[in-house]
């Protein structure tokens, strides 16, 4: 029966091409706009690491003197000091942990390959790569022994490998950073996450850094942070060691806590550490610290651009309006075939069969309109991506394709359910008598 109704619906659509074009175009327009803007909202709100949404936590400590951070009661600084970083590294509770910050260093390649350039370099522990599921093209992270010594090792990204080594496997080769040679242990695969989720303190939608080196090289090489850097005590730092021991905050700290029990144990450890520091005259305010997940930070720091959520709601309402505007067209089309429907009813077709015949026709319109709308939305998203800093990562994923399909079927049903009910509720005896 379904095949018969589908065949009848296709015959009906071919009977009046102009009317069919209007119906499909109305659905396609609504699906195009709603899919594009809902996808944009999904892009900003989805978890960058779905498998670790609740296990990776960002550590913040309120070490900000007598006044609240940014003079906002209840707020907590967005980074921590170097001396607190060293203390946190002593905990063996997290399954993985890494402090991180960015610096700026000159790269001196072979003169035949490229000129010297000065990229941002991210300092991390080896756990960083497994915590954030960074993909590798060649090799892998350096070892924990390389962290501990520390060794002059590095991981470079795909673009840097293309620039310096022509894309060949460069693991084991060296590059010169500053006045030191670093051995390459791994080359990252091409990847562009929708968000630079491991550093949301500055430009969270920027590109990941091209070069990574061990965090423990901070002291031997006296590497200053090139990222956000702020403090509260106003003391002058005349030497690099003074700067490290100051109350300035410039390090981001991440831990991986696989379950609630581990998180509770780590929370107690941090609380005890702050209590000990209070005895030394630090952490003057009431104990306040946060262990926040990546989705929690995105929400708390309001990283989604203003207006995106409103536009997604408006786009869905636009789809509803497009569907309701088609009700009149479908009603006129269906009522025009009442004589045909009356004959079918007289020959034994039930009211339900007539109803489902017309509903299937509406759903066919919705499905075709949905396909056209999805194709148009891909075009709109490609245009939007050109004006976005991280537009390379904006695309329709499987979840959004499924949503667009459901929306197109709902739109077809919304537009056609009333006309289908009207045409099947007309008494056939009256129409046959007139005929």
Secondary structure, 3 states (H helix, E strand, C coil): CHHHHHHHHHHHHHHCHHHHHHHHHHHHHHHHHHHHHHHHHHHHHCCCCHHHCCCEEEEEECCCCCCCHHHCCCCCCCCEEHHHHHHHCCCCCCCEEEEEEEEEEEECCCCCCCCCEEEEEEEECCHHHHHCCCCEEEECCCCHHHHHHCCCEEEECHHHHHHHHCCCCCCCCEEEECCEEEEEEEEECCCCCCCCCCCCCCCCCCCCCCEEEECCHHHHHCCCCCCCCECCCCCCCCCHHHHHCCCCEEEEEEEECCCHHHHHHHHHHHHHHHHHHHCCCCCCCCCCEEEEEHHHHHHHCCCCCCCHHHHHHHHHHHHHHHHHHCHHHHHHHHHCCHHHHHHHHHCCCCHHHHHHHHHHHHHHHHHHHHHHHHHHHHHHHHHHHHCCCCHHHCCCCHHHHHHHHHHHHHHHHHHHHHHHHHHHCCCHHHHHHHC
